Amino acid sequence: MLDDLTTPDDLTTPDPIELLRTLIAIDSVNPDLVPGAAGEARIATWCADWLAARGFEVHRLEERPGRPSIVGVCRGTGATTGAGRSLMLNGHLDTVGVATYAGDPFTAELRDGKIFGRGSFDMLGGVAAILVAAARASVVAPGGNGLTGDIIVTLVADEEFGSLGTEEVLRRFTADAAIIAEPSGLELTLAHRGFAWFELELTGVAAHGSQPERGVDAIAHAARVFTALDALRERLEATPPHSTLGHGTVRVSMISGGDDAATVAASCTMTLERRMLPGQSPPAVEAELRALFDDLAATVPGFRFELRRLVARAAFEADVDWPIVQALQSSATRVLGRAPAHRGEPFWTDAGLVLAAGIPCLVFGVDGGGAHADEEWADVASVRALAATLEGTLRDFCA
């Protein structure tokens, strides 16, 4: 498959669809999601070689062996004087599993204006557009002059699980602004929810099932937790909604408890998910949950709990007046022939980490469907439009 398509040392700037076909053909399933999966090593090496062949200064970051991220930098003419604005383009190389995928997930079939395959939509279409846009913009700006600011391409590992790649990149690199090319239907994503996962361990006292009064039933206490969370959900939904994100959410995603049918449950463990709006921090929502369970402990005999935060990421929100938002909107309008819509997303992206690092950013990516599903596809025209929009934004912002 790869021999028939783009090679890293082919110095022509390819159509982004041909480049995307090459990327889809490289298995990059995240091994933290599927033990033993290929991971990002092969696709990262291919992208590094592709960037190096086009004169980019290439850095391979690999604090965790076998999970590399690639940073390609094209220095602008103002690099030695500090003139010009730098722009970071961010895309993730990892994909989710393919065990239930319908057909061959790595064939990259073109059909009816769509390209099919694992990662085509989420988000190798964005990666292909990033590479093509950066290569085109790095040659000359309008009028034949080189760009003043730096182009910084960041192709990262592990976005689908723990975002270790973007975290590693941000410890080494910064920029004046960034675009995260997650799929967005060619609309400007200016906000998305944050999330926090917690483990709640309830401790009871075992007893024979014929004499439950001698024990403390941890599963019965779990029912109290559900009631308390329902009340919290009602309070969240009673507040004014965010303009694009609606309300925050809380739910139980997993629960386990008890030892056998004849014994009062001595323990019950619940996994809780809290989706947050901008302005709601992980410590604040943890305190909110802890207050709920402290109240249960004070009012329900024998209620004992331990709450542990597992993973938490803050929400993201961009300012429409930021220069990067204005530059991207202007470029997209030229390419699309209309002003792109603004939107918010219920899910989380690495934009949350980028903004937390002090880099103004937004999300803009391809159209398509089937993220994490049994059939995934990207709209061909949208991949090309994304490449053109990113190229125009680089020329405008870094000039």
C-alpha positions as CSV (number, residue, x, y, z in Angstrom):
1,M,0.0,0.0,0.0
2,L,2.6,2.5,1.0
3,D,4.8,1.8,-2.0
4,D,2.0,3.0,-4.3
5,L,1.5,6.3,-2.5
6,T,3.5,9.3,-1.2
7,T,7.0,8.7,0.1
8,P,8.7,11.0,2.6
9,D,11.5,11.9,0.2
10,D,9.1,12.8,-2.7
11,L,9.6,16.6,-2.6
12,T,6.5,17.4,-4.5
13,T,3.8,18.8,-2.3
14,P,1.0,16.2,-2.7
15,D,-2.7,16.6,-2.7
16,P,-3.6,16.1,1.0
17,I,-5.9,13.2,0.1
18,E,-3.0,11.2,-1.3
19,L,-1.0,12.0,1.9
20,L,-4.0,11.0,4.0
21,R,-4.2,7.7,2.2
22,T,-0.6,7.0,3.1
23,L,-1.2,7.9,6.8
24,I,-4.4,5.7,7.0
25,A,-2.3,2.8,5.7
26,I,0.0,3.0,8.7
27,D,-1.4,1.2,11.8
28,S,-1.1,3.7,14.7
29,V,-3.7,2.2,17.2
30,N,-3.0,3.5,20.7
31,P,-1.5,0.7,22.9
32,D,-3.0,2.2,26.0
33,L,-6.4,1.5,24.5
34,V,-5.6,-1.8,22.9
35,P,-2.7,-3.7,24.7
36,G,0.0,-4.7,22.2
37,A,-1.2,-2.4,19.5
38,A,1.2,-0.7,17.1
39,G,1.3,2.8,18.6
40,E,2.8,5.8,17.0
41,A,6.4,4.8,16.3
42,R,6.1,4.0,12.6
43,I,3.8,6.9,11.6
44,A,5.9,9.3,13.7
45,T,9.0,8.2,11.8
46,W,7.3,8.6,8.5
47,C,6.1,12.1,9.3
48,A,9.5,13.1,10.7
49,D,11.2,12.0,7.4
50,W,8.5,13.9,5.4
51,L,9.1,17.1,7.3
52,A,12.9,16.8,7.2
53,A,12.9,16.3,3.4
54,R,11.2,19.6,3.2
55,G,13.8,21.5,5.3
56,F,12.0,21.5,8.6
57,E,14.0,21.3,11.8
58,V,12.7,18.0,13.3
59,H,12.6,17.0,16.9
60,R,11.6,13.6,18.1
61,L,10.2,13.6,21.7
62,E,10.0,10.3,23.4
63,E,10.0,10.4,27.2
64,R,8.0,7.2,27.1
65,P,9.8,4.7,24.9
66,G,7.8,3.7,21.9
67,R,5.4,6.6,22.1
68,P,7.1,9.4,20.1
69,S,5.8,12.8,19.2
70,I,7.2,14.8,16.3
71,V,7.8,18.6,16.2
72,G,8.8,20.2,12.9
73,V,9.9,23.8,13.0
74,C,10.4,26.1,10.0
75,R,12.1,29.3,11.3
76,G,10.9,32.5,9.9
77,T,13.0,35.4,8.8
78,G,12.5,37.1,12.1
79,A,13.9,34.2,14.2
80,T,17.1,36.0,15.1
81,T,15.4,39.3,15.9
82,G,12.2,38.1,17.6
83,A,10.1,39.6,14.9
84,G,7.0,37.9,13.6
85,R,4.4,35.7,15.3
86,S,4.8,31.9,15.6
87,L,1.9,29.5,15.0
88,M,1.7,26.0,16.2
89,L,-0.4,23.4,14.3
90,N,-1.4,20.4,16.5
91,G,-2.6,17.0,15.4
92,H,-2.6,13.6,17.0
93,L,-1.1,10.5,15.4
94,D,-2.8,7.8,17.4
95,T,-6.1,6.2,16.6
96,V,-8.6,4.0,18.4
97,G,-8.9,0.2,18.0
98,V,-10.1,-1.7,14.9
99,A,-11.4,-5.0,16.3
100,T,-15.0,-4.3,15.2
101,Y,-14.2,-2.2,12.2
102,A,-16.3,-3.0,9.1
103,G,-13.8,-4.1,6.4
104,D,-10.2,-3.2,6.2
105,P,-9.5,-0.2,8.4
106,F,-6.2,0.6,6.6
107,T,-7.2,0.4,2.9
108,A,-8.1,4.1,2.6
109,E,-10.9,3.5,0.1
110,L,-12.2,6.5,-1.9
111,R,-15.9,6.4,-2.5
112,D,-18.6,9.0,-3.2
113,G,-16.4,11.9,-2.2
114,K,-15.4,10.3,1.0
115,I,-12.2,8.6,2.2
116,F,-12.7,5.6,4.5
117,G,-10.4,4.1,7.1
118,R,-9.5,4.2,10.8
119,G,-8.3,7.7,11.7
120,S,-9.5,9.3,8.4
121,F,-11.8,11.6,10.5
122,D,-10.2,11.5,13.9
123,M,-7.8,12.8,13.1
124,L,-5.4,11.9,10.3
125,G,-7.3,14.1,7.9
126,G,-6.3,17.0,10.1
127,V,-2.7,15.7,10.2
128,A,-2.5,15.5,6.4
129,A,-3.8,19.0,6.0
130,I,-1.4,20.3,8.6
131,L,1.6,18.8,6.7
132,V,0.5,20.0,3.3
133,A,-0.3,23.5,4.6
134,A,3.0,23.9,6.5
135,A,5.0,22.7,3.5
136,R,3.3,25.1,1.2
137,A,3.4,28.1,3.5
138,S,7.1,27.4,4.3
139,V,8.2,28.0,0.7
140,V,7.1,31.6,0.1
141,A,4.5,34.1,1.4
142,P,2.5,36.3,-0.9
143,G,4.8,38.4,-3.0
144,G,7.6,36.0,-2.8
145,N,8.9,36.9,0.7
146,G,9.6,34.4,3.4
147,L,7.4,34.3,6.5
148,T,8.6,36.4,9.4
149,G,7.3,34.1,12.2
150,D,8.0,30.4,12.8
151,I,5.8,27.5,11.7
152,I,5.7,24.8,14.4
153,V,4.1,21.5,13.5
154,T,3.3,19.2,16.5
155,L,2.2,15.7,15.7
156,V,1.6,14.0,19.0
157,A,1.1,10.7,20.6
158,D,-1.7,9.5,22.9
159,E,-4.4,12.1,22.5
160,E,-7.0,9.3,22.6
161,F,-6.0,8.2,26.1
162,G,-3.8,10.4,28.3
163,S,-2.5,13.2,26.1
164,L,1.1,12.5,27.1
165,G,2.3,13.7,23.7
166,T,0.9,17.2,23.9
167,E,2.0,17.5,27.5
168,E,5.6,16.6,26.5
169,V,5.5,19.0,23.6
170,L,4.3,21.9,25.7
171,R,7.2,21.3,28.2
172,R,9.6,22.0,25.3
173,F,7.9,24.3,22.9
174,T,5.6,27.3,22.9
175,A,4.1,29.7,20.3
176,D,2.1,32.9,20.0
177,A,-1.0,30.9,19.0
178,A,-2.1,27.4,18.0
179,I,-4.7,25.6,15.9
180,I,-5.8,22.1,16.9
181,A,-7.0,20.4,13.8
182,E,-9.5,18.0,15.4
183,P,-12.6,17.4,13.2
184,S,-15.1,20.2,13.5
185,G,-17.0,20.2,10.2
186,L,-15.0,23.2,9.0
187,E,-16.5,25.3,11.8
188,L,-14.6,27.2,14.4
189,T,-14.8,25.4,17.7
190,L,-14.3,28.1,20.3
191,A,-15.2,26.1,23.4
192,H,-15.4,22.6,24.7
193,R,-16.2,20.9,28.0
194,G,-13.7,19.7,30.5
195,F,-13.9,16.4,32.3
196,A,-13.0,14.7,35.6
197,W,-13.1,11.0,36.4
198,F,-13.3,9.9,40.1
199,E,-13.4,6.6,41.9
200,L,-15.7,6.4,44.8
201,E,-15.1,3.6,47.2
202,L,-17.9,2.8,49.7
203,T,-17.1,0.6,52.7
204,G,-19.7,-1.4,54.5
205,V,-19.7,-4.4,56.9
206,A,-20.2,-7.9,55.7
207,A,-23.0,-10.0,57.2
208,H,-25.0,-13.1,56.4
209,G,-27.7,-12.4,53.9
210,S,-30.3,-13.8,56.3
211,Q,-29.4,-11.1,58.9
212,P,-28.7,-8.0,57.0
213,E,-29.3,-5.9,60.1
214,R,-26.0,-7.1,61.4
215,G,-24.1,-5.6,58.5
216,V,-23.7,-2.3,56.6
217,D,-24.8,-2.7,53.0
218,A,-22.4,-0.8,50.7
219,I,-24.6,-1.4,47.7
220,A,-27.6,0.2,49.5
221,H,-25.3,3.2,50.2
222,A,-24.6,3.3,46.4
223,A,-28.3,3.9,45.9
224,R,-28.0,7.0,48.2
225,V,-25.2,8.2,46.0
226,F,-27.3,7.9,42.9
227,T,-30.0,10.0,44.6
228,A,-27.5,12.7,45.7
229,L,-26.1,12.8,42.1
230,D,-29.6,13.2,40.7
231,A,-30.0,16.2,42.9
232,L,-26.7,17.6,41.8
233,R,-27.7,17.1,38.1
234,E,-31.0,19.0,38.7
235,R,-29.0,21.9,40.2
236,L,-26.6,21.9,37.2
237,E,-29.5,22.0,34.8
238,A,-31.3,24.8,36.7
239,T,-28.4,27.2,36.0
240,P,-28.2,29.3,32.8
241,P,-26.7,27.3,30.0
242,H,-23.5,28.1,28.3
243,S,-24.1,29.6,24.9
244,T,-22.6,26.6,22.9
245,L,-22.0,23.9,25.5
246,G,-25.3,23.8,27.4
247,H,-25.0,22.5,31.0
248,G,-22.4,20.5,32.8
249,T,-23.1,16.8,33.5
250,V,-22.5,14.2,36.2
251,R,-23.1,10.4,35.9
252,V,-21.9,7.0,37.1
253,S,-20.0,5.2,34.4
254,M,-19.1,2.0,36.2
255,I,-20.1,0.2,39.4
256,S,-19.1,-3.0,41.1
257,G,-19.7,-4.5,44.5
258,G,-20.6,-7.5,46.6
259,D,-19.0,-10.9,47.0
260,D,-21.8,-13.4,46.6
261,A,-25.6,-13.7,46.6
262,A,-25.7,-14.6,50.3
263,T,-23.6,-11.9,51.8
264,V,-24.2,-8.2,52.6
265,A,-21.9,-6.2,50.5
266,A,-18.9,-5.0,52.4
267,S,-17.7,-2.7,49.5
268,C,-18.9,-1.0,46.4
269,T,-16.8,0.9,43.9
270,M,-18.3,3.5,41.5
271,T,-16.6,5.4,38.8
272,L,-18.0,8.9,38.4
273,E,-17.7,11.3,35.4
274,R,-18.2,15.0,35.7
275,R,-18.2,17.1,32.5
276,M,-17.3,20.7,33.2
277,L,-18.0,24.1,31.6
278,P,-15.4,26.9,31.3
279,G,-14.8,28.4,34.7
280,Q,-15.4,25.1,36.5
281,S,-12.0,23.8,37.7
282,P,-11.2,20.1,38.5
283,P,-10.5,21.0,42.2
284,A,-13.9,22.9,42.4
285,V,-15.9,19.9,41.1
286,E,-14.0,17.5,43.3
287,A,-14.9,19.7,46.3
288,E,-18.5,19.8,45.1
289,L,-18.7,16.0,45.0
290,R,-16.9,15.6,48.3
291,A,-19.4,17.9,50.0
292,L,-22.2,15.6,48.8
293,F,-20.7,12.5,50.3
294,D,-19.7,14.3,53.5
295,D,-23.3,15.2,53.9
296,L,-24.3,11.5,53.4
297,A,-21.7,10.4,55.9
298,A,-23.2,12.9,58.4
299,T,-26.8,11.8,57.9
300,V,-26.7,8.1,56.9
301,P,-25.6,5.6,59.6
302,G,-22.5,3.7,58.6
303,F,-21.9,5.6,55.4
304,R,-18.1,5.6,54.8
305,F,-16.4,6.6,51.6
306,E,-13.1,7.4,49.9
307,L,-13.1,9.7,46.8
308,R,-10.1,9.6,44.5
309,R,-9.6,11.8,41.4
310,L,-8.3,9.7,38.5
311,V,-7.9,12.1,35.5
312,A,-9.1,15.6,35.2
313,R,-8.8,18.2,32.3
314,A,-10.2,21.7,32.4
315,A,-12.6,23.1,29.9
316,F,-11.5,25.3,27.0
317,E,-12.9,28.6,25.7
318,A,-11.4,31.0,23.1
319,D,-12.0,34.7,22.7
320,V,-13.4,35.7,19.4
321,D,-11.2,38.8,19.4
322,W,-7.9,36.9,19.6
323,P,-5.7,37.5,16.5
324,I,-5.6,33.8,15.7
325,V,-9.3,33.5,15.7
326,Q,-9.7,36.4,13.4
327,A,-6.9,35.2,11.1
328,L,-8.4,31.7,10.8
329,Q,-11.9,33.0,10.3
330,S,-10.7,35.3,7.5
331,S,-8.8,32.5,5.8
332,A,-11.7,30.1,6.1
333,T,-14.1,32.7,4.7
334,R,-11.8,33.1,1.6
335,V,-11.6,29.4,1.1
336,L,-15.2,28.4,1.7
337,G,-16.8,31.5,0.2
338,R,-18.7,32.1,3.4
339,A,-18.0,32.9,7.0
340,P,-17.6,29.7,9.0
341,A,-20.0,29.0,11.9
342,H,-18.9,29.0,15.5
343,R,-19.5,26.0,17.7
344,G,-18.8,24.3,21.0
345,E,-18.0,20.6,21.6
346,P,-19.2,18.3,24.4
347,F,-16.0,16.3,24.2
348,W,-12.5,17.3,25.3
349,T,-9.4,18.0,23.1
350,D,-5.8,18.9,23.6
351,A,-6.8,22.5,23.1
352,G,-7.5,22.5,26.8
353,L,-3.8,21.7,27.5
354,V,-2.6,24.2,24.9
355,L,-4.6,27.1,26.4
356,A,-3.6,26.1,29.9
357,A,0.0,26.5,28.8
358,G,-0.8,30.2,27.9
359,I,-1.1,29.7,24.1
360,P,-4.3,31.3,22.6
361,C,-5.8,28.6,20.4
362,L,-9.0,27.2,18.8
363,V,-10.1,24.0,17.1
364,F,-10.7,23.7,13.3
365,G,-10.9,20.5,11.3
366,V,-12.4,18.3,8.7
367,D,-16.0,17.2,8.1
368,G,-16.9,13.5,8.1
369,G,-18.1,10.9,10.6
370,G,-17.6,7.6,12.4
371,A,-15.1,8.7,15.1
372,H,-14.5,5.6,17.2
373,A,-17.2,3.7,15.2
374,D,-17.2,0.6,13.0
375,E,-16.9,2.7,9.9
376,E,-15.0,6.0,9.7
377,W,-14.8,8.5,6.9
378,A,-13.7,12.0,6.1
379,D,-15.2,14.3,3.4
380,V,-12.5,14.7,0.7
381,A,-13.4,18.3,-0.1
382,S,-13.2,19.3,3.5
383,V,-9.6,17.9,3.8
384,R,-8.5,20.0,0.9
385,A,-10.4,23.0,2.2
386,L,-8.7,22.5,5.6
387,A,-5.2,22.4,4.1
388,A,-6.0,25.6,2.1
389,T,-7.4,27.4,5.2
390,L,-4.4,26.5,7.4
391,E,-2.0,27.6,4.7
392,G,-3.8,30.9,4.4
393,T,-3.8,31.4,8.1
394,L,-0.1,30.6,8.4
395,R,0.7,33.2,5.7
396,D,-1.5,35.8,7.4
397,F,-0.6,35.2,11.0
398,C,3.2,34.6,10.5
399,A,3.8,37.2,7.9
